[in-house]
Amino acid sequence: MGKLILIGAGIGAIIGWIMNISIALGLVLGAIVGGISFFLVATRNNNSLGKSDGSEQTIQIREEQLDIKKERVQTGEVKVHKEVVEEQKTFTVPIRREEMVIEAGSEEELRIPLKEEEIEIRKHPVQVNEVSISKRQIQEMEQVKETLKKETAHFDIKGDVDVKEEENETNSKQ
């Protein structure tokens, strides 16, 4: 009520100043208009309930509802790296060499070059395998069970009273 009176007084003072009337008179008239509008609004709210005699009262019935939210959380991680492992291996490689064969005979001096194969080792990397790494989204359905509270109206009747129940919007939703 106080808000409407103050708003009315403020508006009345502004109108009084604009119309060249005493600001005090505007304040008083505005406060009166604010008070009257409060009583009109209050009366309209009481009449909107359907009866003007004030015999009807209401009680609000509430129930809990779930607000379900999802949040992404890290559940683990995978670190992928390569590791170099040394391994001693033995290879058998056939090589050829020349031998000098001397048979008894002439005394002349002969020079014959002898040759043999030597093993030369060079290393170079060769791709032998490929590892593919990726992520994928998997959607599953999970059921959530929760107990919800719900208010209901109950009537305790004492004496000889006629009670007439009417179906309203909150009962029809259930």
C-alpha positions as MATLAB code, in Angstrom:
seq = 'MGKLILIGAGIGAIIGWIMNISIALGLVLGAIVGGISFFLVATRNNNSLGKSDGSEQTIQIREEQLDIKKERVQTGEVKVHKEVVEEQKTFTVPIRREEMVIEAGSEEELRIPLKEEEIEIRKHPVQVNEVSISKRQIQEMEQVKETLKKETAHFDIKGDVDVKEEENETNSKQ';
ca = [
       0.000    0.000    0.000;
       2.823    2.356    0.890;
       4.412    2.017   -2.539;
       1.264    3.044   -4.365;
       0.750    6.068   -2.080;
       4.363    7.193   -2.580;
       4.163    6.670   -6.353;
       0.865    8.560   -6.464;
       2.324   11.409   -4.358;
       5.331   11.652   -6.671;
       3.203   11.699   -9.813;
       0.819   14.214   -8.186;
       3.727   16.535   -7.311;
       5.039   16.382  -10.892;
       1.572   17.071  -12.347;
       1.104   19.924   -9.821;
       4.406   21.480  -10.864;
       3.568   21.133  -14.592;
       0.058   22.597  -14.149;
       1.373   25.410  -11.953;
      -0.577   24.188   -8.901;
       0.955   23.998   -5.431;
       3.334   21.045   -5.181;
       1.972   20.237   -1.705;
      -1.556   20.039   -3.103;
      -0.274   17.753   -5.871;
       1.405   15.516   -3.271;
      -1.794   15.177   -1.254;
      -3.997   14.541   -4.300;
      -1.507   12.004   -5.682;
      -1.343   10.160   -2.342;
      -5.143    9.984   -2.244;
      -5.251    8.611   -5.802;
      -2.535    6.066   -4.892;
      -4.493    4.888   -1.851;
      -7.697    4.560   -3.861;
      -5.899    2.576   -6.586;
      -4.484    0.218   -3.906;
      -7.959   -0.526   -2.583;
      -9.284   -1.031   -6.139;
      -6.495   -3.500   -6.951;
      -6.994   -5.337   -3.642;
     -10.751   -5.544   -4.202;
     -10.279   -6.789   -7.767;
      -7.893   -9.520   -6.551;
     -10.416  -10.678   -3.939;
     -13.265  -10.636   -6.474;
     -11.235  -12.594   -9.027;
     -11.460  -15.639   -6.741;
     -15.127  -15.922   -7.693;
     -16.862  -14.836   -4.482;
     -16.945  -11.389   -2.943;
     -18.135  -12.456    0.512;
     -14.599  -13.631    1.533;
     -15.725  -17.164    2.485;
     -13.352  -18.872    0.045;
      -9.762  -19.663    0.968;
      -7.077  -21.334   -1.086;
      -4.171  -23.627   -0.294;
      -1.327  -24.172   -2.718;
      -0.438  -27.758   -3.615;
       3.165  -28.283   -4.708;
       5.249  -31.150   -5.968;
       8.935  -31.625   -6.644;
      10.232  -31.858  -10.189;
      13.689  -32.896  -11.329;
      16.110  -30.641  -13.141;
      18.497  -33.067  -14.806;
      21.801  -31.656  -16.037;
      24.754  -33.428  -17.550;
      28.367  -32.456  -16.939;
      31.423  -33.746  -18.759;
      34.123  -34.945  -16.392;
      37.467  -36.500  -17.164;
      37.445  -40.171  -16.192;
      40.942  -41.010  -17.360;
      43.510  -40.437  -20.053;
      45.637  -42.465  -22.393;
      49.222  -41.478  -23.123;
      50.564  -42.892  -26.379;
      54.284  -42.878  -26.983;
      56.903  -44.877  -28.819;
      59.643  -46.716  -27.040;
      62.966  -47.845  -28.501;
      63.897  -51.364  -27.467;
      67.341  -52.728  -28.235;
      67.623  -56.357  -29.203;
      70.762  -58.329  -29.990;
      70.336  -60.362  -33.176;
      72.690  -62.751  -34.944;
      72.647  -63.071  -38.715;
      74.460  -65.686  -40.798;
      75.843  -64.128  -43.969;
      77.673  -66.262  -46.578;
      80.924  -64.633  -47.784;
      83.397  -65.670  -50.439;
      87.141  -65.517  -50.315;
      89.882  -66.668  -52.581;
      92.565  -69.158  -51.573;
      95.912  -69.601  -53.131;
      96.587  -73.080  -54.394;
     100.224  -73.841  -55.074;
     101.271  -76.970  -56.817;
     104.881  -78.022  -56.974;
     106.486  -77.124  -60.204;
     108.213  -74.080  -61.564;
     110.324  -71.800  -59.521;
     109.201  -68.650  -61.068;
     107.751  -66.081  -58.851;
     104.110  -65.345  -59.486;
     102.044  -62.714  -57.874;
      98.368  -63.510  -57.622;
      96.040  -61.101  -55.839;
      93.635  -62.774  -53.419;
      90.284  -61.317  -52.582;
      87.562  -61.977  -50.103;
      84.206  -60.425  -49.300;
      83.914  -58.244  -46.242;
      80.673  -57.603  -44.423;
      79.614  -53.995  -44.311;
      76.689  -53.150  -42.018;
      74.459  -50.112  -42.468;
      71.238  -49.513  -40.584;
      68.171  -47.710  -41.879;
      64.613  -47.449  -40.534;
      61.816  -49.311  -42.286;
      58.120  -48.963  -41.463;
      56.815  -52.344  -40.345;
      53.534  -51.351  -38.719;
      51.169  -48.423  -38.267;
      49.107  -47.629  -35.173;
      45.924  -45.595  -35.648;
      44.682  -43.543  -32.670;
      41.268  -41.869  -32.476;
      38.387  -41.097  -30.119;
      34.724  -41.816  -30.686;
      31.528  -40.863  -28.904;
      29.348  -43.665  -27.571;
      25.834  -42.827  -26.435;
      24.204  -44.989  -23.827;
      20.925  -44.696  -21.994;
      21.097  -44.556  -18.227;
      18.085  -44.678  -15.945;
      17.997  -42.334  -12.974;
      15.702  -43.137  -10.068;
      14.840  -40.424   -7.577;
      12.135  -40.066   -4.932;
      10.048  -36.933   -5.387;
       7.757  -35.374   -2.821;
       4.254  -34.311   -3.744;
       1.612  -32.528   -1.715;
      -1.994  -33.647   -1.821;
      -5.031  -32.136   -0.170;
      -6.834  -34.217    2.454;
     -10.067  -33.311    4.211;
     -10.814  -33.998    7.863;
     -14.558  -33.562    8.215;
     -16.165  -33.244   11.636;
     -19.865  -32.961   12.117;
     -22.621  -32.668    9.550;
     -20.881  -30.802    6.697;
     -21.630  -30.970    2.985;
     -18.363  -31.031    0.982;
     -18.472  -30.647   -2.766;
     -15.196  -31.341   -4.604;
     -14.641  -29.576   -7.898;
     -12.126  -30.679  -10.498;
      -9.631  -27.894  -11.173;
      -6.499  -27.552  -13.306;
      -4.047  -28.988  -10.772;
      -6.124  -32.142  -10.257;
      -6.623  -32.680  -13.989;
      -2.850  -32.694  -14.635;
      -2.303  -35.650  -12.324;
];
